[in-house]
């Protein structure tokens, strides 16, 4: 069996779930469509992550340029250079954390609800 295919038992469970919610009217469909509100938060978190990646890259370029001029002038301060590099590493770690949170929120609220769940078992625990 292909690992991306769902077993026949999952298909039966999905069919019974849709039959069970069919008699409730438009309320389940309305509640199900509100999951896209989380898309605003996901977009904001991923935007922050991209901004932090760009900021850290720009700062790294500036520090390398500044350090090269300090080496030419003979005024290199190693202690302050270490501190600046640690600040850049901190920014990159924050960017990675924000991107992981954004991808996790997307896969939790959007991908699992629309049937494109990245997990092998599916997202039956959400329902």
C-alpha positions as CSV (number, residue, x, y, z in Angstrom):
1,X,0.0,0.0,0.0
2,X,1.2,3.5,-0.8
3,X,2.1,5.4,2.4
4,X,0.1,8.4,1.2
5,X,-3.1,6.4,0.7
6,X,-5.6,6.2,3.5
7,X,-6.9,2.8,4.5
8,X,-10.5,1.9,3.7
9,X,-11.5,2.3,7.3
10,X,-10.6,6.0,7.2
11,X,-12.8,6.5,4.1
12,X,-15.7,4.9,6.0
13,X,-15.1,7.1,9.0
14,X,-15.1,10.2,6.8
15,X,-18.3,9.2,5.1
16,X,-20.1,8.6,8.4
17,X,-18.8,11.9,9.8
18,X,-20.3,13.7,6.8
19,X,-23.6,11.8,7.2
20,X,-23.7,12.7,10.9
21,X,-23.2,16.4,10.2
22,X,-25.5,16.5,7.2
23,X,-28.6,16.8,9.4
24,X,-27.3,19.7,11.5
25,X,-27.6,22.3,8.8
26,X,-25.2,25.1,7.9
27,X,-23.6,25.5,11.3
28,X,-20.9,22.8,10.9
29,X,-19.9,24.2,7.5
30,X,-19.8,27.7,9.0
31,X,-17.6,26.6,11.9
32,X,-15.4,24.6,9.5
33,X,-14.8,27.7,7.3
34,X,-13.7,29.7,10.3
35,X,-10.4,27.8,10.4
36,X,-9.3,30.2,7.6
37,X,-9.2,33.0,10.2
38,X,-6.1,31.2,11.5
39,X,-4.5,31.9,8.1
40,X,-4.1,35.6,9.2
41,X,-2.1,34.6,12.2
42,X,-0.1,32.1,10.1
43,X,0.7,34.8,7.5
44,X,1.7,37.3,10.2
45,X,4.0,34.8,11.9
46,X,5.7,33.8,8.6
47,X,6.0,37.4,7.6
48,X,7.8,38.1,10.9
49,X,10.1,35.1,10.2
50,X,11.0,36.4,6.7
51,X,11.7,39.8,8.1
52,X,14.0,38.4,10.8
53,X,15.8,36.3,8.2
54,X,16.3,39.4,6.0
55,X,17.4,41.5,9.0
56,X,19.9,39.0,10.2
57,X,21.3,38.6,6.7
58,X,21.7,42.4,6.3
59,X,23.3,42.7,9.7
60,X,25.7,39.9,8.9
61,X,26.7,41.6,5.7
62,X,27.2,44.9,7.5
63,X,29.3,43.4,10.2
64,X,31.5,41.5,7.7
65,X,32.0,44.7,5.7
66,X,32.8,46.7,8.9
67,X,35.1,44.0,10.2
68,X,37.1,44.0,6.9
69,X,37.6,47.7,7.2
70,X,38.7,47.3,10.9
71,X,41.2,44.7,9.8
72,X,42.6,47.1,7.2
73,X,42.9,49.9,9.7
74,X,44.2,47.6,12.4
75,X,41.4,48.5,14.9
76,X,39.8,45.1,15.3
77,X,38.1,44.5,18.6
78,X,37.5,40.8,18.9
79,X,35.3,40.9,22.0
80,X,32.7,43.3,20.4
81,X,32.9,41.3,17.2
82,X,31.9,38.1,19.1
83,X,29.0,40.0,20.7
84,X,27.7,41.2,17.3
85,X,27.9,37.7,15.8
86,X,26.0,36.3,18.8
87,X,23.3,38.9,18.2
88,X,23.0,37.7,14.6
89,X,22.8,34.1,15.7
90,X,20.1,35.0,18.1
91,X,18.1,36.7,15.4
92,X,18.5,33.7,13.1
93,X,17.3,31.4,15.9
94,X,14.3,33.6,16.5
95,X,13.5,33.5,12.8
96,X,13.7,29.7,12.7
97,X,11.4,29.5,15.8
98,X,8.8,31.8,14.1
99,X,8.9,29.8,10.9
100,X,8.5,26.5,12.7
101,X,5.5,28.0,14.7
102,X,4.0,29.4,11.5
103,X,4.3,26.1,9.6
104,X,3.0,24.2,12.6
105,X,-0.1,26.5,12.9
106,X,-0.7,26.0,9.2
107,X,-0.5,22.3,9.3
108,X,-2.7,22.2,12.5
109,X,-5.5,24.5,11.4
110,X,-5.5,24.6,7.6
111,X,-3.9,21.5,6.1
112,X,-5.5,19.0,8.5
113,X,-8.9,20.4,8.1
114,X,-8.8,20.4,4.3
115,X,-7.7,16.8,3.9
116,X,-4.0,17.5,3.1
117,X,-2.7,16.4,6.4
118,X,1.0,15.8,6.5
119,X,0.7,13.1,9.2
120,X,0.4,9.5,8.2
121,X,-2.5,8.7,10.5
122,X,-4.5,11.8,9.4
123,X,-6.0,14.3,11.7
124,X,-8.8,12.3,13.2
125,X,-7.9,13.6,16.7
126,X,-9.0,17.1,15.7
127,X,-12.5,16.1,14.8
